[in-house]
Amino acid sequence: MQDDSNIPDIGFVQQILSLNLVPRKNVTNCGNDTSLCDFSEMWYGVFLWAVVSSLVFHMPAALLALATLRRHKTARFLPIAILLMGIIGPLFGGVLTSAAIAGVYMAAGKRMMSLEALVFGVGQSFCVLIISFLRVLATL
């Protein structure tokens, strides 16, 4: 049996944030290793999480549609549309909303922590998911 007493116990979120997926322009101006100071860093951080979370939401839906509709004559192409919406939606809408969030942070003169970028990016995808379900229920 291994002795794991020397290995520090860090959380799952801290492991994700330590990946440093956002390219840095000026590392010296930021006080913290995970803080985002420049507009492009904030925008890219929020946008990246919006795209990733959108794909996480749309991929199971596309796989489920592929499994259930594979023998249907015309609906077998629905998974392609679901995946395209999972990519095209954040590319057009996510770019604008991520820029708006980064612009508000820059106007306020605040730094954005990487965890805030994660929350805002996943929050955008979650809002799209909730609005999509509510719009379908309103048509019934």
DRENDO-1510 file (C-alpha; in Angstrom, 1 decimal, always signed):
<recs>
REC; n; res; u; v; w
REC; 1; MET; +0.0; +0.0; +0.0 .
REC; 2; GLN; +1.2; +3.5; -0.9 .
REC; 3; ASP; +1.9; +6.2; +1.6 .
REC; 4; ASP; +0.0; +9.3; +0.3 .
REC; 5; SER; +0.8; +11.6; +3.3 .
REC; 6; ASN; +3.4; +13.6; +1.2 .
REC; 7; ILE; +0.9; +14.4; -1.6 .
REC; 8; PRO; -1.0; +17.7; -1.1 .
REC; 9; ASP; -4.7; +17.4; -1.3 .
REC; 10; ILE; -6.0; +20.0; -3.8 .
REC; 11; GLY; -9.6; +20.2; -5.0 .
REC; 12; PHE; -10.9; +19.4; -8.5 .
REC; 13; VAL; -11.6; +23.1; -9.3 .
REC; 14; GLN; -8.1; +24.1; -8.3 .
REC; 15; GLN; -6.7; +21.4; -10.6 .
REC; 16; ILE; -8.8; +22.7; -13.5 .
REC; 17; LEU; -7.8; +26.3; -12.8 .
REC; 18; SER; -4.1; +25.4; -12.6 .
REC; 19; LEU; -4.1; +24.3; -16.2 .
REC; 20; ASN; -3.5; +27.9; -17.3 .
REC; 21; LEU; -5.5; +27.6; -20.5 .
REC; 22; VAL; -5.7; +31.4; -21.1 .
REC; 23; PRO; -2.7; +32.8; -22.9 .
REC; 24; ARG; -1.1; +35.6; -20.9 .
REC; 25; LYS; +0.0; +39.0; -22.3 .
REC; 26; ASN; +1.7; +40.5; -19.3 .
REC; 27; VAL; +2.4; +38.2; -16.3 .
REC; 28; THR; +4.1; +40.9; -14.2 .
REC; 29; ASN; +1.0; +43.2; -13.8 .
REC; 30; CYS; -1.2; +40.5; -12.3 .
REC; 31; GLY; -0.7; +39.9; -8.7 .
REC; 32; ASN; -2.1; +36.4; -8.6 .
REC; 33; ASP; -1.1; +33.5; -10.9 .
REC; 34; THR; -4.8; +32.7; -11.8 .
REC; 35; SER; -6.1; +36.3; -12.1 .
REC; 36; LEU; -6.9; +37.7; -15.5 .
REC; 37; CYS; -6.0; +41.4; -15.9 .
REC; 38; ASP; -6.1; +42.2; -19.6 .
REC; 39; PHE; -9.4; +42.5; -21.6 .
REC; 40; SER; -8.4; +39.8; -24.0 .
REC; 41; GLU; -7.5; +37.4; -21.2 .
REC; 42; MET; -10.9; +38.0; -19.5 .
REC; 43; TRP; -12.7; +37.7; -22.8 .
REC; 44; TYR; -10.9; +34.5; -23.8 .
REC; 45; GLY; -11.3; +32.9; -20.4 .
REC; 46; VAL; -15.1; +33.4; -20.3 .
REC; 47; PHE; -15.5; +32.5; -23.9 .
REC; 48; LEU; -13.5; +29.3; -23.6 .
REC; 49; TRP; -15.6; +28.1; -20.6 .
REC; 50; ALA; -18.8; +29.0; -22.5 .
REC; 51; VAL; -17.7; +26.9; -25.5 .
REC; 52; VAL; -16.6; +24.0; -23.4 .
REC; 53; SER; -19.7; +23.9; -21.3 .
REC; 54; SER; -21.9; +24.3; -24.3 .
REC; 55; LEU; -20.3; +21.3; -25.9 .
REC; 56; VAL; -20.7; +19.4; -22.6 .
REC; 57; PHE; -24.4; +20.1; -22.6 .
REC; 58; HIS; -24.9; +19.4; -26.3 .
REC; 59; MET; -22.8; +16.3; -26.7 .
REC; 60; PRO; -25.0; +14.0; -24.6 .
REC; 61; ALA; -28.1; +15.3; -26.3 .
REC; 62; ALA; -26.5; +14.6; -29.7 .
REC; 63; LEU; -25.5; +11.1; -28.7 .
REC; 64; LEU; -29.0; +10.4; -27.3 .
REC; 65; ALA; -30.5; +11.6; -30.5 .
REC; 66; LEU; -28.1; +9.5; -32.5 .
REC; 67; ALA; -29.0; +6.4; -30.6 .
REC; 68; THR; -32.7; +6.8; -30.7 .
REC; 69; LEU; -33.2; +8.2; -34.2 .
REC; 70; ARG; -30.6; +6.3; -36.2 .
REC; 71; ARG; -33.3; +4.3; -38.1 .
REC; 72; HIS; -35.6; +7.2; -38.8 .
REC; 73; LYS; -35.7; +8.4; -42.4 .
REC; 74; THR; -35.2; +12.1; -42.0 .
REC; 75; ALA; -34.6; +12.6; -38.3 .
REC; 76; ARG; -31.3; +10.7; -38.3 .
REC; 77; PHE; -29.5; +14.0; -39.2 .
REC; 78; LEU; -30.8; +15.8; -36.1 .
REC; 79; PRO; -27.6; +15.0; -34.1 .
REC; 80; ILE; -25.6; +17.0; -36.6 .
REC; 81; ALA; -27.9; +20.0; -36.0 .
REC; 82; ILE; -27.6; +19.6; -32.3 .
REC; 83; LEU; -23.8; +19.6; -32.4 .
REC; 84; LEU; -23.8; +22.6; -34.8 .
REC; 85; MET; -25.9; +24.6; -32.4 .
REC; 86; GLY; -23.5; +23.6; -29.6 .
REC; 87; ILE; -20.7; +25.1; -31.6 .
REC; 88; ILE; -22.3; +28.0; -33.5 .
REC; 89; GLY; -24.3; +29.4; -30.5 .
REC; 90; PRO; -21.2; +30.1; -28.4 .
REC; 91; LEU; -19.2; +31.3; -31.4 .
REC; 92; PHE; -21.7; +34.1; -32.2 .
REC; 93; GLY; -23.6; +34.8; -28.9 .
REC; 94; GLY; -20.8; +33.8; -26.6 .
REC; 95; VAL; -18.3; +36.1; -28.2 .
REC; 96; LEU; -20.6; +39.1; -27.6 .
REC; 97; THR; -21.6; +38.3; -24.0 .
REC; 98; SER; -18.1; +37.3; -23.0 .
REC; 99; ALA; -16.8; +40.7; -24.4 .
REC; 100; ALA; -19.6; +42.5; -22.5 .
REC; 101; ILE; -18.6; +40.8; -19.2 .
REC; 102; ALA; -14.9; +41.5; -19.8 .
REC; 103; GLY; -15.8; +45.1; -20.7 .
REC; 104; VAL; -17.6; +45.6; -17.4 .
REC; 105; TYR; -14.7; +44.2; -15.5 .
REC; 106; MET; -12.3; +46.5; -17.3 .
REC; 107; ALA; -14.5; +49.5; -16.8 .
REC; 108; ALA; -14.7; +48.8; -13.1 .
REC; 109; GLY; -10.9; +48.3; -13.0 .
REC; 110; LYS; -11.2; +44.9; -11.4 .
REC; 111; ARG; -9.2; +41.7; -12.0 .
REC; 112; MET; -11.0; +38.5; -12.9 .
REC; 113; MET; -10.1; +35.3; -11.1 .
REC; 114; SER; -10.1; +32.2; -13.3 .
REC; 115; LEU; -12.9; +30.8; -11.2 .
REC; 116; GLU; -15.0; +33.8; -12.1 .
REC; 117; ALA; -14.4; +33.2; -15.8 .
REC; 118; LEU; -15.5; +29.6; -15.2 .
REC; 119; VAL; -18.7; +30.7; -13.4 .
REC; 120; PHE; -19.6; +33.3; -16.1 .
REC; 121; GLY; -18.8; +30.9; -19.0 .
REC; 122; VAL; -20.8; +28.0; -17.6 .
REC; 123; GLY; -23.5; +30.4; -16.5 .
REC; 124; GLN; -24.0; +31.6; -20.0 .
REC; 125; SER; -24.5; +28.0; -21.2 .
REC; 126; PHE; -26.8; +27.2; -18.3 .
REC; 127; CYS; -28.9; +30.3; -19.1 .
REC; 128; VAL; -29.2; +29.2; -22.8 .
REC; 129; LEU; -30.2; +25.7; -21.6 .
REC; 130; ILE; -32.9; +27.1; -19.2 .
REC; 131; ILE; -34.3; +29.5; -21.8 .
REC; 132; SER; -34.4; +26.6; -24.4 .
REC; 133; PHE; -36.5; +24.4; -22.0 .
REC; 134; LEU; -38.8; +27.3; -21.1 .
REC; 135; ARG; -39.3; +28.3; -24.7 .
REC; 136; VAL; -40.4; +24.7; -25.6 .
REC; 137; LEU; -42.8; +24.5; -22.7 .
REC; 138; ALA; -44.4; +27.8; -23.7 .
REC; 139; THR; -45.3; +26.4; -27.1 .
REC; 140; LEU; -47.2; +23.4; -25.6 .
</recs>
